[in-house]
Amino acid sequence: MTIEVERVPGEYFTPYIKDHDSGCVFFFHEDDITDEGADAFAEAFTQQAIRWKPRPPSAPRGPQIPIWMELRADLPDDCAVIVDDHPDYIRYLVRCGLIQQRAADEITRVQSERSPDWERTPARYVARLRAL
C-alpha cells in the first residue's frame, strides 16, 4: 500500500483524501503543511496503513473511531509525528509548525468518518537470533 501526501498550490481548499488502487493520496493546500510535514505525514500514514486495512466488501462496517492531532512544541528533537494507535482511537502528536491546526482538524475528521471501513490487523513481531 502506498500513501502519499501532496502539497498543492493555488486557490485554497480543505484537505481531502483520494483513493487509488494501491493506496491513497492526502491532498493539502501548500499553506496548510510544510514540505517537511508532508514527508513526515507520508511516513506516519504509511506506517498506520500497515496496521489498518480496508474491510472486506462482505464484512459489516465497524464503529467510527475518534482520530485527532495535537500540535506540540515539546516533542523530542528527532520526532516530527508520533502516532498513538489503538483499536478504539488514533492520536497524532505533531511538532508545531509542520501543519496548520485547521488542516489537522479537517484531515482527522475525514479519517474518522472513513474509519468504519477499516479494520485493525494484529501486530506481528519477529525476534531474530544474533550471529554468534
N, C-alpha and C positions, 0 to 999 in steps of 0.2 A: 504494500500500500504506500502510495506517495502522497504526502501532504505538503503543499506549497503555500507560501504567504507572499502575496503580491502587493506592492505599493503602487497606486495608480494616481497620476497627476490629473489636473483638470478640475472641472466643477465638482464641488463637494457632494459626497454620497455617504450613506451609512454603511458600515461594514456588512458583508454578507459572505455566504459560503456557496460554492458551486461544485457539485459532484461531477466526477468523470469516472470512466471505467476502472481506473487503477487507484482511485483515492479522491481527493478534493483539493480545491484552492480556496483559501481565505483571502478575500479582497478587502483592502483597507485604502482609504484615501491617504495620500502622502503626508497630509497634515496630522494624521492620527497615529502614525507609527514611524519610527526611525528605521534606517537600514539595519542597524544592529538589532532592533526589536524584531523586525521581520525575520532575520536569521535565527534569533533565539526562539521565536514562536514556531518557526518551521520545525526546529528540532524538538521542542516541547510537544507540539501537536502530533508529530510523528511518533514519539515515544508513547503518547497517550493512545494513539491508534493501534499500537501493538496490544494494548490491554482491552480495548473496546472495539468490538467488531459489529457490523450490521447484523441484525437478527435475520434468521432465515425467513423467506417470504411466508412460509406456512406457520411460523411462530406468532403467538399473540404479542401485541405491543406490551412493553414493560412500563414501569412507573416513570414519571418525569422526575428527574433528579435536579437539585439546585446546583448551579455552577456559577462561580463568581471569581473576580480578580480583586486583589488588594494591592495597591501600589505602595511600595515600601522603600524608604531611604536607608534602612538598616540591614540590607542583605549583605552576606559576605562578599568580599571584593570580586571573587571569581564567579558569582551567581547572577544570572540575568533573570531567570524564571525558575521557580521551584513549584512543582505540581504535587499537591496533596491529594492523591487519587484514592477514593474509596467507592465501594459499591453504591453508597447512599448519597454521595456528593463529590464534587471536584472543586478544589480551591487552588487558585494560582496566586502565588506571591511573586510580584513583579517589581524589578528595580524601577524606581521613579525615573521618568524621562524617556522610557522606551516606547510607551503607548499612552495616549490620552485616555482619561477616565471614561469619557463618553463612548469611545470605541471599545474599551474593555467591557463596559456595561452592555453594550449592544451585542457584541460577539458572544458573550457568555449567555445572554438571553436567547440568542438563536441556537446556541449549542444545547441549552436546557430544553428548548422546545423540540429539538431533534432527539433528545436522549431516550424517549420511549422506543425508538427504533434501533437502539444499541443494546448489546449485552456484554457484560464484563467477562473476559475469559480468565480462567485460573492462571496464576503465576506459575512459571516453571523455572526452577533454579538448578544449576549444574555445578557441582564441585569437582574440580579436576585434580588428579594426582600430580604432585610435583616430581620432576625428574630427580632421581637420586644420584 
